[in-house]
Amino acid sequence: MELNSKQSDATLVSLYIKGDEKCLSELIARHEEKIFGYIYSKTFDRDLSDDLFQDTFIKIIHTLKRGKYNEEGKFLPWALRIAHNLTMDFYRDKKRKKTKYATENYDVLDFIEAEDLNAEDKIELEQTLKNVAELVDFLPEDQQEVLRMRIFMDLSFKEIAEHTNVSINTALGRMRYALINLRKILAEKEVIKFN
């Protein structure tokens, strides 16, 4: 079948599922810039973005081939959701593999650049961060969730609101209270002295 650029995504998906491989090439060409751009906006790493882009289309192909696609007419938002989930999964897996302390599979040290510190300062920083990471568990669960998503997963407040099914203002409020409560806990436990 002759492809033309006026065919809808839904038509291309349907034709691809029926065996027309060229339709997938058209879908990729049509949406590559947006999908790759979205991934790159999260990673700022071209090689990693290339890998995640390829993983996104591998997952799309597997889903289509298994007949599990049910987002009729909404291919791009569906593809972007897959790209988003794979990107977040990459960062979660990376953090899990590097975890040194049992704090919900996150290691605070993964988020601190300590290259300029001497050995003694690194040890002190590591111990302080270990203590802080352990104290996050003392926060209410909804505050822990927002804090981890914002600090450890680098999600925007809009993304946090979407993942937790609350408004952006609620997500901001939870973060604010998490930081206030964490500061109180740190002062009480004397992990960090505040003047």
C-alpha positions as CSV (number, residue, x, y, z in Angstrom):
1,M,0.0,0.0,0.0
2,E,1.2,3.5,-0.9
3,L,1.8,5.6,2.3
4,N,1.0,9.2,2.4
5,S,1.6,11.8,5.1
6,K,-2.1,12.5,5.4
7,Q,-2.9,9.1,6.9
8,S,-3.8,9.3,10.6
9,D,-1.7,7.6,13.2
10,A,-4.6,5.3,13.9
11,T,-4.6,4.2,10.3
12,L,-0.8,3.6,10.3
13,V,-1.0,1.6,13.5
14,S,-3.8,-0.5,12.1
15,L,-1.9,-1.2,8.9
16,Y,1.3,-2.0,10.8
17,I,-0.6,-4.5,13.0
18,K,-1.9,-6.1,9.8
19,G,1.7,-6.5,8.6
20,D,2.7,-3.4,6.7
21,E,6.1,-2.7,8.1
22,K,6.5,0.6,6.3
23,C,3.8,2.1,8.5
24,L,6.1,1.8,11.5
25,S,8.8,3.8,9.7
26,E,6.3,6.5,8.9
27,L,5.2,6.6,12.6
28,I,8.8,6.9,13.7
29,A,9.6,9.6,11.2
30,R,6.4,11.5,12.1
31,H,7.1,11.5,15.8
32,E,10.8,11.0,16.3
33,E,11.6,14.7,17.0
34,K,8.9,15.0,19.7
35,I,9.7,11.7,21.4
36,F,13.4,12.1,21.2
37,G,13.2,15.7,22.4
38,Y,11.0,14.7,25.3
39,I,13.5,12.0,26.4
40,Y,16.5,14.4,25.9
41,S,14.7,17.0,28.0
42,K,14.9,14.5,30.9
43,T,18.4,13.2,30.4
44,F,20.5,15.9,28.7
45,D,22.5,13.0,27.4
46,R,22.4,12.3,23.6
47,D,23.7,8.7,23.8
48,L,21.3,7.8,26.7
49,S,18.5,9.5,24.9
50,D,19.2,7.4,21.7
51,D,19.1,4.3,23.8
52,L,15.9,5.2,25.5
53,F,14.4,6.2,22.2
54,Q,15.2,2.8,20.7
55,D,13.8,1.1,23.8
56,T,10.6,3.1,23.5
57,F,10.1,1.9,19.9
58,I,11.0,-1.7,20.8
59,K,8.3,-1.5,23.5
60,I,5.9,0.0,21.1
61,I,6.6,-2.7,18.5
62,H,6.1,-5.5,21.1
63,T,2.9,-4.0,22.4
64,L,1.5,-3.6,18.9
65,K,2.5,-7.1,17.8
66,R,0.9,-8.6,20.9
67,G,-2.3,-6.8,20.1
68,K,-2.2,-4.8,23.4
69,Y,-2.6,-1.4,21.9
70,N,-5.9,0.2,22.8
71,E,-5.2,3.9,22.5
72,E,-7.0,4.4,19.2
73,G,-6.2,7.7,17.7
74,K,-3.9,8.8,20.5
75,F,-0.6,7.3,19.3
76,L,1.7,10.2,20.2
77,P,0.5,10.7,23.9
78,W,0.7,6.9,24.3
79,A,4.2,6.8,22.8
80,L,5.3,9.7,25.0
81,R,3.9,7.9,28.1
82,I,6.0,4.9,27.2
83,A,9.1,7.1,26.7
84,H,8.4,8.8,30.1
85,N,8.0,5.5,31.9
86,L,11.1,4.0,30.4
87,T,13.1,7.1,31.3
88,M,11.9,7.1,34.9
89,D,12.5,3.3,35.1
90,F,16.1,3.9,33.9
91,Y,16.7,6.4,36.7
92,R,15.0,4.3,39.3
93,D,17.0,1.2,38.3
94,K,20.2,3.3,38.3
95,K,19.5,4.5,41.8
96,R,18.6,1.0,43.1
97,K,21.9,-0.5,41.8
98,K,23.9,2.2,43.6
99,T,22.0,2.1,46.9
100,K,24.2,1.8,49.9
101,Y,21.6,2.5,52.5
102,A,18.1,1.0,52.9
103,T,16.0,4.1,52.2
104,E,13.3,3.1,49.9
105,N,15.9,2.1,47.2
106,Y,17.3,5.6,46.9
107,D,20.9,6.7,47.8
108,V,21.2,10.4,48.5
109,L,24.9,10.2,47.5
110,D,23.9,9.6,43.9
111,F,22.6,13.2,43.8
112,I,25.6,15.0,45.4
113,E,28.7,16.0,43.4
114,A,31.5,15.5,45.9
115,E,34.5,15.4,43.4
116,D,36.2,18.5,44.9
117,L,36.1,17.2,48.5
118,N,39.1,15.7,50.2
119,A,38.8,12.2,51.7
120,E,37.9,13.4,55.2
121,D,35.2,15.7,53.9
122,K,33.8,13.0,51.7
123,I,33.5,10.6,54.7
124,E,31.8,13.3,56.8
125,L,29.4,14.2,53.9
126,E,28.7,10.5,53.3
127,Q,27.8,10.0,57.0
128,T,25.6,13.1,57.2
129,L,23.8,12.2,54.0
130,K,23.3,8.6,55.3
131,N,21.7,10.1,58.5
132,V,19.5,12.5,56.5
133,A,18.4,9.7,54.1
134,E,17.4,7.5,57.1
135,L,15.5,10.4,58.7
136,V,13.3,10.8,55.6
137,D,11.5,7.6,56.8
138,F,10.2,9.6,59.8
139,L,8.1,11.9,57.5
140,P,4.5,11.2,56.8
141,E,4.1,8.9,53.8
142,D,2.6,11.5,51.5
143,Q,5.5,13.9,52.3
144,Q,8.1,11.1,51.8
145,E,6.6,10.3,48.4
146,V,6.8,13.9,47.1
147,L,10.3,14.5,48.5
148,R,11.6,11.3,46.9
149,M,9.9,12.1,43.5
150,R,11.2,15.7,43.5
151,I,14.7,15.3,45.0
152,F,15.7,11.7,44.0
153,M,13.8,11.3,40.7
154,D,13.9,14.9,39.6
155,L,10.3,15.0,38.7
156,S,8.6,18.4,38.2
157,F,5.7,19.3,40.5
158,K,3.4,18.9,37.6
159,E,4.6,15.3,37.1
160,I,4.4,14.6,40.8
161,A,0.8,15.9,40.8
162,E,-0.1,13.6,38.0
163,H,1.6,10.5,39.5
164,T,0.0,11.1,42.9
165,N,-3.4,12.3,41.6
166,V,-3.4,15.6,43.4
167,S,-3.2,19.2,42.4
168,I,0.1,21.0,41.8
169,N,-0.6,23.2,44.9
170,T,-1.1,20.1,47.0
171,A,2.2,18.6,45.7
172,L,3.9,21.9,46.5
173,G,2.4,22.0,49.9
174,R,3.5,18.5,50.7
175,M,7.0,19.3,49.6
176,R,7.0,22.5,51.8
177,Y,5.9,20.5,54.8
178,A,8.3,17.7,54.1
179,L,11.2,20.2,54.2
180,I,9.9,21.9,57.3
181,N,9.4,18.6,59.1
182,L,12.8,17.2,57.9
183,R,14.5,20.3,59.2
184,K,12.8,19.8,62.6
185,I,13.8,16.2,62.7
186,L,17.4,17.0,61.7
187,A,17.6,19.6,64.5
188,E,16.0,17.2,67.1
189,K,18.3,14.4,66.1
190,E,21.2,16.9,66.0
191,V,22.4,15.6,62.6
192,I,22.8,19.2,61.5
193,K,22.9,22.1,63.8
194,F,20.9,25.2,62.7
195,N,21.8,28.6,63.9
